[in-house]
Amino acid sequence: MPSPDADQVVPCFHHTSVLLEGAVDTLIHDLDGVYLDGTFGRGGHSRVILSRLSPEGRLLAMDRDPQAIAAAEDVDDPRFHITQREFSQLAEYAQEQGVHGKLSGILLDVGVSSPQLDDPERGFSFMRNGPLDMRMDPTQGESAAAFLARASEADIAYVFKTYGEERYAKRLARAVVTRRAEAPFTHTVDLAEVLKLAHPAWEKGRHPATKAFQGLRIYLNGELDQLDAALDAALEALAPGGHLVIISFHSLEDRRVKRFIRRHVRGDTDLPRGVPIRDDQLNRRLEALGKGMRPSEEEVDANPRARSAVMRAARKRV
Ligand SMILES: C[S@@+](CC[C@H](N)C(=O)[O-])C[C@H]1O[C@@H](n2cnc3c(N)ncnc32)[C@H](O)[C@@H]1O
């Protein structure tokens, strides 16, 4: 494979994959199968999947971040194909590849990668100064700077509260709107400083802007809607018996994953009471594969970013 073009040079920021072996062990049940990794990142999971599959196996991968796609250039394997797309589009991708309804497994390791967080140029970091962007695909949608320049105080507070679970959302939104009347926000550390000064309850070991930044990132990237759409699409794209494995990093995501699996494990529960129904009429589409799995203490010690991770998995019923 050729090396990335000059305009696609991937800055050298490392991503340590979370729950790597556990996720791949749970995902792969047929070495000849076709699998989909919806969140390639830097390919940690993808590379282990490829190392396990037989020569007949295939791996399709997706990521919305152009830098992740550029990083995939060094995967030189005819069994591998990647597309730059949102994972909510996974059904369309599977259709194009002729494997819709035939996938042996789908992996989603949701959220942001370490290179996205650590590269100041991506605008996610409140510690290292960079342009206030926060888009996983910087060619799509609205940057954090553009949103903070045009949104109402109430909308900013809503984003901090709903997606950041920030208790002092209103107070922080007020500080943002007051400050932007003097000068627009263009850089991450500037915003972080304003949020820090406005925050009345600093917690030890956590920057006071953490939750507000999380809220902005989740909102700007439509992360929860993406997850909901991907879960629905995955259910259709899997083959009967196919495995769905999702790793999430905060309770807003994990709650959705848990509810989705529970709903499809139970099937249609709103049928009238007392009406005799056969099990196959309940439309149960999933079986849970174990309970939520969390990283070991050793993994968290080695990679503190793994600490909030939860992996949930299910099998599509035959
Ligand atoms: C936690 S990282 C994945 C890391 C990867 N499993 C590895 O081991 O290198 C999450 C990745 O998912 C991508 N991503 C997040 N939301 C996405 C979406 N809706 N569609 C496509 N990619 C998405 C991000 O750009 C990021 O590269």
The ligand as an ORCA input file, in Angstrom:
! r2SCAN-3c Opt
* xyz 0 1
  C     -12.735      4.582     20.766
  S     -12.252      4.895     19.115
  C     -12.104      3.273     18.409
  C     -10.764      2.670     18.624
  C     -10.528      1.362     17.906
  N     -11.434      0.336     18.360
  C      -9.093      0.928     18.059
  O      -8.855     -0.085     18.721
  O      -8.208      1.597     17.527
  C     -13.744      5.456     18.397
  C     -13.648      5.730     16.916
  O     -14.972      5.725     16.428
  C     -15.141      6.761     15.520
  N     -16.554      7.123     15.554
  C     -17.234      7.628     16.600
  N     -18.510      7.833     16.264
  C     -18.637      7.412     14.983
  C     -19.733      7.351     14.079
  N     -20.937      7.764     14.427
  N     -19.504      6.852     12.852
  C     -18.261      6.419     12.488
  N     -17.205      6.477     13.294
  C     -17.379      6.959     14.536
  C     -14.231      7.852     15.990
  O     -13.868      8.700     14.903
  C     -13.053      7.068     16.544
  O     -12.060      6.912     15.574
*
